[in-house]
Amino acid sequence: MGTSGNQFKNAPVVGRLMAALIEAVKNGHDHDRHPLRYRCPHSGNTVDLGSFSRRRQVNEESSCTCSARA
């Protein structure tokens, strides 16, 4: 859908992140107040899913090709 395949390899990771987020919220986690942190199974690194939150602070230095300023 518009990515010309350049995001194809990201799909499994995004699926895992979304599954973790959905499962946490289904079990009562308040992601808006306490953004979920996901631990990557292979690297052990942690991803702060608050970075993708709808309530994240807008980066004023960004070209902002999104509708965040609308």
ABEGO torsion letter per residue (X at the ends): XGAGGAAAAAAAAAAAAAAAAAAAAAAGBBAAABBBBBBBAAAGBBBBAAAABAABBBBAABAGABAAAX
